[in-house]
Amino acid sequence: MKNTKICCLNVEQNVCDELSKTFNVYNGSLGNIVDVGKQNHRGTSTYLLLNYDFPQNIHEYEVFISDLGNYKTIEYRQSEHTRTNIVGNSAYYFVSNYPATLFNPIPYNCFLLKTETQKSNVHRPIINIIFQHSKNEIEYSVQDAASYHHNDNTITLTNYSLTKDFTGETIYGNEILFCDSKIAYTLFEQFSNEIKYYQTFEHPAIWDNNTNKSIPDDNFIPLLKNKHGQIISYIWISDKEVTFMLPQLESKKELLDILFKEVIYRYYSEYFPEIETISWKNKQQYFLPKQQDLETKKQEIINKYEEDINNIDKAIQDNNKKYEFLHNILTESGDILVKNIIEYLKWLGFDNAIEKDKSVADGLFEEDIQIDLGEKGLLIIEVKGINRTSKDSECSQISKIRHRRCKERNKLDVIALYIVNNERNIEPLKRTLPPFNDNQIQDAINDDRGLMYTWQLFNLYFNIENGFISKEEAQKCILNTGLIDFTPNLIKLGKPYKYYQNHTIICIDLHNQNIRIGDTLAYETDGRYLPIKVIEIQQEGKSFDELTNGKVGIKVDLEVPEIKMLYLKQ
């Protein structure tokens, strides 16, 4: 039986649906703003009625959830603002006059809600859960439409009239700090990146007779502050209400689930008889035999798990720091890009790669990187990080520098290379690949210089680690002309024509190419070659240790995608 009644006001439907699984939920409203722009003209007045939706048996509700930021603006309809059943000689309306274009009934509705709930909390305080928003202060004018005198009665109220008003500055922000409260971390830690606030609050003070001065009221518990130290979320405990003032966030359903389970059920279980029978059993005083031992072991496992996770997180951080240069060659420009290219080249085996002074000498630029190859000569490299592809002049700039170096050395043994981190502002696979046109590549061949892009280097790292190409082979490739090619020396087996068992069996037609169990095959995706091991070979339903011709099924150790070509590693 669902005993506890919860009144939701301007609360999102998914929250109400979740709460309805356990409680009796009334999905009501604090009202909506009325557009009166078409009715209000100079010298005329618009009569209006309130548009809240409270349960008739509101006195039976002890838990209220209100969202001060969840309302909409609706069009004025005369039928919704005309009294049809009038008893007596009075007919009171709210009055909106020109130049007002909107009528906001929410502050008055909040005042009515507090008035009604204070009547019902005779035995114990109500639980008030409020999602904060900007404070709105409205002056209401009330008239008796049946009176000839039309004397205005005015009252000024705010949307914080539904609780004790601790409001301070109205200000928007999303940078938050946790107060010194375990509850704060319990509630908000996992939502810290999505929290927003629109209103700050002041910590109330009470008079201390012992010190004869005002001190902060302990019944007011700050939970969150902004970066200026202003309170944006709190708990207020009094004899009339227990208020949880919460920030705005998308995950309201998830936050409320934690609030109820970790705070409200624990401290106010008497409000929830349908929950209490479950919650008290979890208190240590009521543990069953051996339960404490099991709980202790459970906590030990949790502690070990958290320790292992922390160790893995640290290992990930160390790993990211160690290999950061691989991401940097895809994102950076200028000196940072040059330094990371040098780090890569040293990993590749060019131990004496150095950064050349980029200062202008006699109006001429120097190369970015210089590598002494000994008897093989001198490798000079120009590096650029740009948000586009390269111009012809940028590709060929290194040729001019090479001519100067040859003249200085009195030798023609200077090798020139241009490396570009092209379109570095977008994801690498969405870039122009290769980032050179046919003319630029042909010009590079004619001028005996090389062209390379950093996405090649990124993939080369993994192809070397996977054993498809050696560092020595890669070094030789870098000394070539035209568009540098790091394609591994693999044997083409052909294109698979069918797959089985979640793509772990590859069907292919062999032509005079021997494969054995234990061989390493490979396939290419986005410039990277990935290894797979042969663990079984079949032909016409029979298993073989090796085959050379015909249609065969090859079982491998990993799932493979649809691939264009299957290779054999020599």
C-alpha positions in Angstrom: 0.0 0.0 0.0 1.3 3.4 -1.0 0.9 5.4 2.2 3.1 8.5 1.8 1.6 11.3 -0.3 4.0 13.5 -2.3 2.9 16.7 -4.0 5.0 17.6 -7.0 4.6 21.2 -8.3 6.0 22.2 -11.7 8.1 19.0 -11.6 9.2 17.2 -14.7 7.1 14.2 -15.7 10.0 11.7 -15.5 10.5 12.6 -11.8 6.8 12.1 -11.1 6.7 8.8 -12.9 9.7 7.5 -10.9 8.3 8.6 -7.5 4.9 7.1 -8.4 6.4 3.6 -8.4 6.7 3.9 -4.6 4.4 6.7 -3.4 1.1 8.4 -4.0 2.1 11.3 -6.2 0.0 14.4 -7.1 1.4 16.0 -10.2 0.3 19.6 -9.7 1.5 23.1 -10.6 2.6 26.4 -9.1 1.1 28.0 -12.2 2.3 29.5 -15.4 2.8 33.0 -16.6 0.0 34.5 -18.7 0.6 36.6 -21.8 -1.7 39.7 -21.6 0.0 41.8 -24.2 -3.0 41.7 -26.6 -5.4 42.6 -23.8 -3.6 45.5 -22.0 -4.2 48.8 -23.7 -3.8 52.3 -22.4 -6.7 53.2 -20.1 -8.0 49.6 -19.8 -7.5 46.8 -17.3 -7.3 43.0 -17.6 -9.0 40.9 -14.9 -7.2 37.6 -14.1 -7.5 34.6 -11.9 -4.8 32.4 -10.5 -3.9 29.2 -12.3 -2.3 26.9 -9.7 -3.1 23.2 -9.3 -3.0 22.0 -5.7 -4.6 18.7 -4.4 -8.0 19.3 -2.7 -6.7 17.2 0.3 -3.5 19.2 0.5 -3.6 18.9 4.3 -2.9 15.2 4.0 0.5 15.8 2.2 3.7 16.2 4.2 6.2 16.0 1.3 6.3 18.7 -1.4 8.7 19.0 -4.3 8.7 22.3 -6.2 10.7 23.5 -9.2 10.9 27.3 -9.3 12.5 27.2 -12.8 10.1 24.9 -14.6 7.2 27.0 -15.9 5.9 28.2 -19.3 4.1 31.3 -20.7 0.6 30.7 -21.9 -1.8 32.8 -23.9 -4.6 34.7 -22.1 -8.0 33.0 -22.5 -11.0 35.0 -21.2 -12.9 31.8 -20.3 -10.1 30.8 -17.9 -10.2 34.2 -16.1 -14.0 34.6 -15.6 -15.7 33.6 -12.4 -18.8 31.4 -13.2 -20.0 30.6 -9.6 -20.2 33.7 -7.5 -21.6 33.5 -4.0 -22.4 36.9 -2.4 -21.8 40.4 -3.6 -18.1 40.3 -4.3 -16.0 39.0 -7.3 -12.3 39.5 -6.7 -9.8 39.5 -9.5 -6.2 40.3 -10.0 -5.7 43.3 -12.2 -3.0 43.8 -14.9 -2.7 47.3 -16.4 -0.9 48.8 -19.4 2.1 48.7 -20.2 2.4 45.2 -18.5 2.5 42.3 -21.0 2.8 39.4 -18.6 1.0 38.3 -15.5 3.1 36.2 -13.2 0.9 34.4 -10.6 3.6 32.1 -9.3 4.7 34.2 -6.3 1.1 34.5 -5.1 0.6 30.8 -5.7 3.7 30.1 -3.6 2.2 32.2 -0.8 -1.0 30.2 -1.0 0.9 27.0 -0.8 2.7 28.0 2.3 -0.6 29.2 3.9 -2.2 25.9 3.2 0.7 23.7 4.3 1.1 25.6 7.6 -2.4 24.6 8.4 -1.6 20.9 8.0 1.7 20.6 9.9 0.2 20.3 13.3 2.1 17.1 14.4 5.4 17.4 12.6 7.1 19.7 10.0 6.5 19.3 6.3 9.4 18.2 4.1 10.0 20.9 1.4 12.2 20.0 -1.5 12.8 23.1 -3.8 14.9 23.4 -7.0 16.0 27.0 -6.8 15.8 29.7 -9.5 15.9 33.5 -9.8 13.9 35.4 -7.2 10.9 37.2 -8.7 9.2 39.9 -6.7 5.7 40.9 -7.9 3.2 43.6 -6.7 -0.3 42.3 -7.1 -3.4 44.5 -7.4 -6.7 43.0 -6.4 -10.1 44.5 -7.2 -13.7 43.6 -6.5 -15.3 43.6 -10.0 -18.7 44.0 -8.4 -17.8 47.3 -6.6 -18.3 50.7 -8.1 -15.3 52.2 -6.2 -12.7 49.8 -7.5 -10.3 50.4 -4.7 -7.0 48.5 -5.2 -5.7 46.2 -2.5 -2.0 45.5 -3.2 0.4 42.9 -1.9 4.0 42.2 -2.8 5.2 38.6 -2.9 8.0 36.6 -4.3 8.4 33.0 -5.6 10.3 32.3 -2.3 7.1 32.9 -0.3 6.6 29.1 -0.2 9.3 28.8 2.5 11.3 31.0 4.8 13.1 33.6 2.7 16.9 33.6 3.0 17.5 35.0 -0.5 20.5 37.1 -1.2 21.9 38.2 -4.6 20.2 37.0 -7.8 23.1 35.8 -10.0 23.7 33.0 -12.5 26.6 30.7 -12.5 27.8 27.1 -12.8 31.1 27.0 -10.8 30.5 25.5 -7.4 32.3 24.6 -4.2 31.3 21.9 -1.7 30.7 23.1 1.8 32.2 21.2 4.8 29.3 18.7 4.9 29.3 14.9 4.1 25.7 15.3 2.8 26.9 17.8 0.2 29.4 15.3 -1.3 26.9 12.5 -1.0 24.3 14.5 -3.0 26.2 16.4 -5.5 29.6 14.9 -6.2 28.6 13.0 -9.3 26.6 16.0 -10.7 29.2 18.7 -10.1 29.7 19.3 -13.9 26.0 20.0 -14.6 24.9 22.1 -11.6 23.6 25.6 -12.3 22.4 28.3 -9.9 20.4 31.5 -10.3 20.0 32.6 -6.7 22.2 33.0 -3.6 21.2 32.8 0.0 22.2 34.3 3.3 23.1 32.3 6.4 20.6 33.3 9.1 21.9 34.3 12.5 20.4 33.9 16.0 21.2 35.7 19.2 23.5 33.9 21.6 22.9 35.0 25.2 26.2 33.5 26.4 28.3 35.7 24.1 25.8 38.5 23.7 26.2 38.5 19.9 24.7 37.0 16.8 26.0 33.7 15.7 25.2 31.5 12.6 22.1 29.4 13.1 23.0 25.7 13.3 19.6 24.8 11.9 20.8 26.2 8.6 23.2 23.8 6.9 25.0 25.2 3.8 25.6 22.5 1.1 27.1 24.4 -1.9 28.6 27.7 -2.5 29.8 29.6 -5.6 33.4 30.6 -6.1 32.7 33.9 -4.3 31.6 32.0 -1.1 27.9 32.7 -1.6 25.5 29.9 -0.6 23.5 28.4 -3.4 22.2 25.2 -1.7 21.2 24.5 1.9 19.1 22.5 4.4 16.9 24.4 6.8 15.4 22.7 9.8 12.6 24.2 11.9 9.5 23.1 13.8 7.3 23.9 10.8 9.4 22.7 7.8 12.5 20.9 6.7 13.6 22.5 3.5 16.1 21.1 1.0 17.1 24.0 -1.3 18.7 22.4 -4.3 20.4 23.8 -7.4 19.2 23.4 -11.0 20.5 20.4 -13.0 19.4 18.0 -15.7 19.6 14.8 -13.5 16.8 15.8 -11.1 15.5 12.2 -10.9 18.9 10.8 -10.1 19.6 13.5 -7.5 16.2 13.0 -5.8 16.8 9.2 -5.7 20.1 9.9 -3.7 18.4 12.5 -1.5 15.6 10.1 -0.5 17.8 7.0 0.0 20.8 8.6 1.7 19.2 11.5 3.7 15.5 11.6 4.0 14.8 7.9 4.6 17.6 7.9 7.1 16.6 10.9 9.2 12.8 11.1 8.5 11.9 7.4 8.2 8.7 8.0 10.1 7.2 9.9 7.1 7.6 6.8 5.0 6.1 3.7 6.7 6.3 1.8 3.4 10.1 2.3 3.4 10.7 2.1 7.1 10.2 -1.6 7.2 13.1 -2.0 4.8 15.4 0.7 6.2 15.5 -0.2 9.9 16.7 -3.7 9.0 19.9 -2.1 7.6 20.8 -0.5 10.9 23.6 -2.3 12.7 21.5 -2.9 15.8 19.2 -5.2 13.8 21.9 -7.1 11.8 21.3 -10.9 11.4 23.9 -13.4 12.6 27.2 -13.1 10.6 25.9 -10.1 8.7 28.5 -7.8 10.3 31.3 -10.1 9.2 29.9 -10.1 5.7 29.5 -6.4 5.7 33.1 -6.0 6.8 34.3 -8.3 4.0 32.2 -6.3 1.5 33.8 -3.1 2.7 37.2 -4.6 2.4 36.5 -5.6 -1.2 35.1 -2.1 -1.9 38.3 -0.5 -0.4 40.5 -2.8 -2.5 38.5 -2.0 -5.6 38.8 1.7 -5.0 42.5 1.4 -4.3 42.9 -0.6 -7.6 40.9 2.0 -9.5 43.1 4.8 -8.1 46.2 2.9 -9.1 44.8 2.4 -12.6 43.9 6.1 -12.8 47.4 7.0 -11.8 48.9 4.6 -14.3 46.6 6.1 -17.0 47.9 9.6 -16.0 51.5 8.5 -16.2 50.8 6.8 -19.5 49.2 9.9 -20.9 52.2 12.0 -19.9 54.7 9.5 -21.4 53.0 9.4 -24.8 51.5 12.9 -24.8 53.8 13.7 -27.7 51.8 11.5 -30.0 48.6 13.6 -29.5 50.7 16.8 -29.6 51.9 16.1 -33.1 48.3 16.0 -34.2 47.1 19.2 -32.3 50.0 21.6 -31.8 51.9 24.2 -33.9 55.0 26.4 -33.7 57.7 25.5 -31.2 55.6 23.0 -29.3 55.0 21.0 -32.4 58.7 21.1 -33.3 59.7 19.9 -29.8 57.3 17.0 -30.0 58.4 16.0 -33.5 61.9 15.9 -32.2 60.8 13.7 -29.3 59.2 11.4 -31.9 62.3 11.3 -34.1 64.5 10.4 -31.1 62.2 7.6 -30.3 62.5 6.5 -33.9 66.3 6.3 -33.6 67.4 9.7 -34.8 69.2 10.4 -31.5 71.0 13.5 -32.6 67.9 15.4 -33.8 68.2 19.0 -32.7 66.1 22.1 -32.9 67.6 24.7 -35.2 67.6 28.4 -34.2 64.5 29.9 -35.9 65.8 33.4 -35.8 66.1 35.2 -39.1 69.6 35.5 -40.5 69.9 38.2 -43.2 66.2 37.9 -43.8 66.3 34.1 -44.3 64.6 31.5 -42.2 66.4 28.5 -40.9 65.0 24.9 -40.9 63.2 23.8 -37.7 65.0 20.5 -37.2 68.5 19.3 -38.2 69.8 15.7 -38.0 73.4 14.8 -38.7 73.3 11.5 -40.6 77.1 11.0 -40.6 78.4 9.6 -43.9 74.8 9.8 -45.2 74.7 13.5 -45.0 72.4 16.0 -43.3 68.6 15.8 -42.9 66.9 19.2 -42.5 63.2 19.4 -41.7 60.6 22.2 -41.9 57.6 21.7 -39.6 54.3 23.5 -39.8 51.0 23.2 -37.8 48.2 24.9 -39.8 44.4 24.9 -39.9 44.3 24.1 -43.6 46.3 22.3 -46.2 49.7 23.6 -47.3 50.4 26.1 -50.0 52.9 25.4 -52.8 55.4 27.9 -51.3 55.2 26.2 -47.8 55.9 22.8 -49.3 58.9 24.1 -51.3 60.4 26.5 -48.6 62.7 23.7 -47.4 64.3 23.5 -50.9 65.7 27.0 -50.5 67.2 26.2 -47.1 68.7 23.0 -48.6 70.5 25.0 -51.2 72.1 27.2 -48.5 73.2 24.1 -46.5 74.7 22.5 -49.5 76.7 25.6 -50.2 77.8 25.9 -46.6 78.9 22.2 -46.6 80.3 22.3 -50.1 78.4 19.0 -50.6 75.2 17.8 -52.2 74.4 15.5 -49.4 71.6 17.5 -47.7 68.2 15.8 -47.6 65.1 18.0 -47.3 61.8 17.1 -45.7 58.6 19.0 -45.0 56.3 17.8 -42.2 52.8 19.3 -41.8 50.2 19.0 -39.1 47.4 19.9 -41.5 43.9 21.0 -40.5 44.9 20.6 -36.9 41.7 22.1 -35.6 39.6 19.1 -36.7 39.6 15.4 -36.0 42.5 13.6 -37.9 40.3 11.2 -39.9 38.2 14.1 -41.1 41.2 15.9 -42.5 42.4 15.9 -46.1 44.5 12.8 -46.5 47.0 13.1 -47.9 47.1 16.8 -47.5 49.1 17.4 -50.7 47.8 17.6 -54.3 49.3 15.8 -57.3 51.3 18.8 -58.4 52.9 19.3 -55.0 53.9 15.7 -54.8 55.4 15.7 -58.3 57.2 19.0 -57.5 58.7 17.3 -54.4 59.9 14.4 -56.6 61.4 16.7 -59.1 63.2 18.8 -56.4 64.4 15.7 -54.5 62.6 16.5 -51.3 60.1 14.7 -49.1 56.6 15.4 -47.9 55.0 14.0 -44.8 52.1 14.6 -42.5 51.8 14.0 -38.8 48.9 11.5 -39.0 51.4 9.2 -40.8 53.7 9.5 -37.9 50.9 8.7 -35.4 50.0 5.5 -37.3 53.7 4.6 -37.9 54.2 4.4 -34.1 51.6 1.6 -33.8 52.7 -0.2 -37.0 56.2 -0.3 -35.5 54.9 -1.5 -32.1 52.9 -4.2 -33.8 56.0 -5.4 -35.6 54.9 -4.6 -39.2 57.8 -2.2 -39.9 61.1 -1.7 -38.0 62.5 1.6 -36.8 65.4 1.1 -39.2 63.0 0.7 -42.2 61.1 3.7 -41.1 64.3 5.8 -41.0 65.1 4.8 -44.6 61.6 5.8 -45.7 62.0 9.2 -44.2 65.0 9.8 -46.4 63.0 9.2 -49.6 61.6 11.9 -51.9 58.0 12.8 -52.8 55.2 11.7 -50.5 56.9 9.5 -47.8 55.3 6.0 -47.7 55.5 3.8 -44.6 53.5 0.9 -46.0 54.8 -2.3 -44.5 56.2 -5.1 -46.6 53.3 -7.5 -46.4 52.0 -10.3 -48.7 48.5 -9.7 -50.2 46.3 -12.7 -49.8 43.2 -11.2 -51.3 39.8 -9.8 -50.3 37.7 -12.0 -48.0 34.4 -13.0 -49.5 32.5 -14.3 -46.4 32.7 -14.2 -42.6 31.4 -16.6 -39.9 31.2 -16.8 -36.1 31.1 -13.1 -35.4 33.8 -12.4 -38.0 36.3 -14.7 -36.4 36.3 -17.0 -39.4 37.5 -15.4 -42.7 36.8 -17.0 -46.0 39.4 -16.3 -48.8 40.5 -17.8 -52.1 44.2 -18.6 -51.9 46.4 -18.5 -55.1 49.8 -20.1 -54.6 50.4 -18.6 -51.2 51.1 -20.8 -48.2 49.6 -20.1 -44.8 50.1 -22.1 -41.6 48.5 -22.3 -38.2 50.3 -19.7 -36.0 51.0 -17.3 -38.9 50.3 -13.6 -38.3 47.8 -12.0 -40.7 47.0 -8.3 -40.9 44.4 -5.9 -42.2 44.5 -2.1 -42.6 42.1 0.5 -41.2 42.7 4.3 -41.4 46.4 3.9 -42.1 47.1 1.4 -39.3 47.8 -2.3 -39.6 46.3 -4.6 -37.0 47.6 -8.2 -36.4 45.5 -11.4 -36.1 46.7 -14.9 -35.4 45.8 -18.0 -37.4 44.4 -20.6 -35.0 42.7 -23.0 -37.4 42.5 -23.7 -41.2 39.7 -25.6 -42.9 38.9 -26.5 -46.5 35.7 -28.4 -47.5 35.0 -29.2 -43.8 38.5 -30.7 -43.1 41.2 -29.2 -40.9 44.7 -28.6 -42.1 47.9 -27.3 -40.6 48.7 -25.4 -43.8 47.2 -24.7 -47.2 48.4 -23.0 -50.4 45.5 -22.9 -52.9 41.7 -22.9 -53.0 38.8 -21.5 -51.0 39.7 -21.8 -47.3 38.2 -20.8 -44.0 40.7 -19.2 -41.6 39.8 -19.0 -37.9 41.6 -16.1 -36.2 42.0 -15.0 -32.5 40.1 -11.7 -32.8 37.0 -10.4 -34.5 37.7 -8.5 -37.7 35.6 -5.9 -39.5 34.6 -6.0 -43.2 38.1 -5.5 -44.8 39.3 -4.7 -48.3 42.4 -6.8 -48.2 43.9 -9.5 -46.0 47.7 -9.6 -45.6 50.3 -12.1 -44.5 53.1 -10.9 -42.4 56.4 -12.3 -43.7 
